[in-house]
Amino acid sequence: MTIDDVFQLPVSEAVIDKTMCNAVKKYNYTIKGLMYNRTPVELLDNLYMGDFAKNALYDYLKSKCTSPIIDYDEERKDNFMEADPGWDMLVGNRKIKVEVKSSIPPNREPISDIINKRDIKITASHDKGKTLKQPQDIESLIHVQIYFYAKPYKKGFDNFDSLSSVITRDYKEVKNIINSDKYNKPLFFGFTTKKKIIEHLNTLQPNNKTWTFSWTNRLYWKCPIKLAGNIGALIDLINKL
């Protein structure tokens, strides 16, 4: 990936509407698990951002690829009651699994720094490394990184059920509550494959294969964005599958 490879995905009203609708469904079942140390608005914002990244990419690939593209959310049979299965899309005639990662640049760092310093976010551990999900056990074979220059909202509602009531009555309220327009410029920062993740990690020392943020228990496998493929390469790959 280079600066010239970073690609702003187009956004349609259909993508926005689909994301608001599905974010509400996911929100209502997510809060029942009581597993999130986030404010009500922050949780909704995070769910919207992740879904929007996937929906924008899905919409674009559908318009450019000659091979089939399937969105898990459009095929799922659980009415959004279960957690996602570790993949977001199936692509190609072989139905290869794809996972889409969404992130916000730390301190609004420039595109050049993201390319040179950041990684596609491949989770290695949820508990600071006490247990690791080995790369060979990763569900998806293709991993995509999307960035947004936006700031998630946290304030507005103090109660999960109160927010749920408002957005269930009218899912389009999501737009006002989190100012969803801030996500309307999704930036494609490359993709990698499970095979390439494993190959790269095999070049690193055992104590130098993961990274983290100071505020989280999660560890990520090192997967440099500068080694990622661009949107054209992704389309070509999908069309060959």
N, C-alpha and C positions, 0 to 999 in steps of 0.2 A: 504493500500500500504506500502511495505517495499522497501529497496534498491534492494533486490533480485527480486522484482516484476517489476521493471522498465525494459521495453522491447524495444530493438532497432528493429524497423520495417524494413524488407528487402525492398530494392529499386531496381526496374528494369528499363531498358532503356525505356520500354513502359510507365511506370509511369512518368519518366522525360519528355518524349516527349509529353504526354497528358497534363501535367501541363504547359509546355511552350506554347503550342497551345491555351489552354483555358485561360491562364493568359493574352495573347494578346487580345483575344476577350473581356474579362472583362475589361481590361485596356481601350480599345477604347471607350467603352460605359460609363465607370466610369468617364473619364476626361470630358465628355460632360456635366456632372452634375455640375462640378465646385464646388464641396462640400468638397474638400480635401485640408487641409493645410499641404501638403507634397510636396517634390520635385518630379519631374517626375520619377527619378530612384527609389526614396524611395517608391512611390506608386506602381510601378511595382514589386519591391522587396517584399513588404508586400502582394500583391495579390498572388505572386508566393508562398510565404511561407504558406499562409493559404490554398491554393489549394493543395500544395504538401502534407501537413499533411493529408488532407482528402483523396487524391488519394492513398497515401501509405497505409493508414488504410483500405480503400475500397479494394484494391488489395489483402491485406493479409486476410481480412475477407472472401473474395470470395473464397480463396483457402482453408480455414479452416472450414467454416460453411456449414452445410447441408441445412439450410433454405435459401430462396432467399435474395439477397442483391441488392438494386437498388441505383445507383448514380443519384442524381437529375440532374447533368450536362449532363448526357447521355440521360435523358428523357425530359428535358425542351423544351418548344415550342416557346420560346421568342427570340431565336438566341442570347442569353446572353445580351439582352437589358435591362432587369429588374433586380432589386436587388434580392438577394437570399431570399427565403421565410421564413427563420428562422430555416431551417433544411437542412442537406446535403445528408442524405441517408435514405432510407426506409429499414427496416430489418425484417426478419421473415415473416411467412405467414400472419400475422396480419398487416404488413406494418407499423411498429412502426417508428416514426421519430427520427433521430439521428442528433445531431449537434456536429461538431468537432472544438475544440478550439486549436489555435496554439500560442505559446508564446516563448520568449527568457528569460533565467534566468537573473535577475538583477545582474550585476557585476559578471557574470559567477559563481554564487554561486553553491556549490556542490549539488549533488543529495540529500544527507541527509537533507540539509536545505530546498530544494524545497518541499520535502515530509512533513517536520515538520512545515514549515512556510507558504506555499503557498496554494492557492485555485484553484479549477477548475473555470475558468472565466465565471461566469453567470451574464450577464449584468442586473443591477437593474435600472439604470438611465443614461441618456445621458446629463443631465443638473444639476449635483451636487445635485440631490435629489429633485429638484423642482417638478418633476414628477417621479413616480416609476412604473416600470413594475412588478406587483406582481408575485410571484413564480407560483401561480396557473394559470397565463396567459401565461407562457412560452410555446412556440410552440412545442418544442421537448420533448420527454419523456426520452431520453438517451443523456447524455453529456459526451464527451471524451476530455481529455487534452493531447496534444502533445507538447513537448518542443524541441527546437533546440539550441545547443551551437553554435551560429553563430551571425554575426554582419551584420545587414541590410546595404546595400549601399545607399548613398544619392546623391553622385556626379556623373557627367558624361554627363548630358544633362540639359540645362537651360530652355528648351521649351517642353511642353507636346506634341505638334503636331509633333515636330521634332523626338522625341523618338517614337511616334506612327508610323511615316512613316517608320522608320528603322525596327521595329519589325513586322510591317504588311507586309513589303516586304519579310522578312525572319524571321519567328517566332523563329528559332533556335538561333538568335542573342541574345535572352534573356539570354542564358547560359553565354555568354561573358560579357554582360552588368552588370549583378548582381552577377557573379561568382556563379551560381546556385549549383555547386558541394558542397558548404558549407552546404547545407541543406540535404545532402545524408545520414544523420544519425538521422532520426526522432525517438525520444524517447517517447514511450507510458507511460504516468504517471497516468493512471487510468481512470475510468469512474464512473459516478453516475447516478441516475435516478431522474426524477422530484419529485417522491414520497419521496425519501430520502432527497432531497434538502428541501422540505417543512417540513419534520419531524425534520431535524436538526435546521432549523430556528425557529421552535416552541419551542426549548429548550433555545433560546437566549433571552436576554432582548431587548426591542424595539429599544434602541439606540445602540445596539451592533450587528446588523445584516448585516451591509455592510462594505466594505473597498474600498480604492481607492489608486491611485498614485498621488503625488503632482502635476504632470504636466498635468493631464487630468481632464475633467469635468465628466468623467464617473465613476459611482459607480458600485460595484459588490456585489452580495449576497455572504455571507460567505458559503463556500463549501469546507472544508479542504481536500486536497489531501490525507492526512494520513487516511481518512475514505473511500477512493475510492476503487473500485474493480479492480483486475488485468485483464490482457488480457484473461486468461483462463476463468475467471468468465464471461467476456463479451461474449465470444464464446458460453459458455453454456447457457447464457440467451437468446441469439439470436436463438439458436437451439430449444428453448422451446416456442418461440413466434409463 
